[in-house]
Amino acid sequence: MESAMASPATKEKVLEENRRVHALENRLYLSRHPEQTNFFQRGILEKMMAEVCTTLRPGSKILDLGCGTGYLSLGFLSRGYHVTGLDLSREMIQAFEESIPATLRPQARLVVGDAEEFLSQNQDEYDVVVLSAILHHLFDYESVLRQICVRLSSGKQLLVFFEPLKQEVHSPIKFVLHRALSWLDEKLYRFEMKAKSIPVLDDEYHHSDYQRQFGGIDPNRILEILREEGLEVLKIEKYCARRYGLHAWLANRVLGTQNTFNLFATRP
């Protein structure tokens, strides 16, 4: 396997690899990524979505950039909101479209495309812009974030959800336990994928998760950008995501480690 260092990334290369990898992920994306849907993560998602929705009027418009197969957008649709879902992968959008109940389809608009290009060409106003597990896939996430901030008028909201966190574990004992739990989580996951005949696709990822090579996304940098752009951060939540809910519960409730963050902000 050729290393990422041997083949320097460009914006175009990162985009193309994301198209290719997510075409392979397609409708099995959530099966390959149980860390996004296990009971612990589902509880975090439902709580965050409830907080966002308390301020929304019926029929509010949601833009979900990097919507994937729609696990988050479906929650907004079921609450009666109108959702524009954008994803780079045609296959993911097709899987999302097929999962929308017939009664909710009039509320959904699904678009295949690049986030930067969409933001530069589309002038519609949205009540909430959602970025779910997309920033770490972008070559220049700061530029995209600033584009979004410019589009948010007073009272509009931004939700950043499930982004990898640059983390530090200072306690040697906690670090060992953290690594041991991570090892067990991954071993069980790979056993399950093999039992279900679902390829893990490790060898396909070179530049797709582009920001992970830098350790993930620094939430402090996100805070700086949002404040520079005049947004008020209402909540930032840091926690440890794991493939399985029990392991996530242990990592958070017993070890207190963190590898993921969510953020909720608004334009005053």
GIPE-V43136 format. One record per residue. SS is DSSP state (hx for helix, st for strand, lp for the rest). Layout:
BEGIN
SS
SS
END
This chain:
BEGIN
lp
lp
lp
lp
lp
lp
lp
lp
lp
lp
hx
hx
hx
hx
hx
hx
hx
hx
hx
hx
hx
hx
hx
hx
hx
hx
hx
hx
hx
hx
hx
hx
lp
hx
hx
hx
lp
lp
hx
hx
hx
hx
hx
hx
hx
hx
hx
hx
hx
hx
hx
hx
hx
lp
lp
lp
lp
lp
lp
lp
st
st
st
st
st
lp
lp
lp
lp
lp
lp
lp
hx
hx
hx
hx
hx
hx
lp
lp
lp
st
st
st
st
st
st
lp
lp
hx
hx
hx
hx
hx
hx
hx
hx
hx
hx
lp
lp
hx
hx
hx
hx
hx
hx
st
st
st
st
st
lp
lp
hx
hx
hx
hx
hx
hx
hx
lp
lp
lp
lp
lp
lp
st
st
st
st
st
lp
lp
hx
hx
hx
lp
lp
lp
hx
hx
hx
hx
hx
hx
hx
hx
hx
hx
hx
lp
lp
lp
lp
lp
st
st
st
st
st
st
st
st
st
lp
lp
lp
lp
lp
lp
hx
hx
hx
hx
hx
hx
hx
hx
hx
hx
hx
hx
hx
hx
hx
hx
hx
hx
hx
hx
hx
hx
hx
hx
lp
lp
lp
lp
lp
lp
hx
hx
hx
lp
lp
lp
lp
lp
hx
hx
hx
hx
hx
lp
lp
st
lp
hx
hx
hx
hx
hx
hx
hx
hx
hx
hx
lp
lp
st
st
st
st
st
st
st
st
st
lp
lp
lp
lp
lp
hx
hx
hx
hx
hx
hx
hx
hx
hx
hx
hx
lp
lp
lp
lp
st
st
st
st
st
st
st
st
lp
END
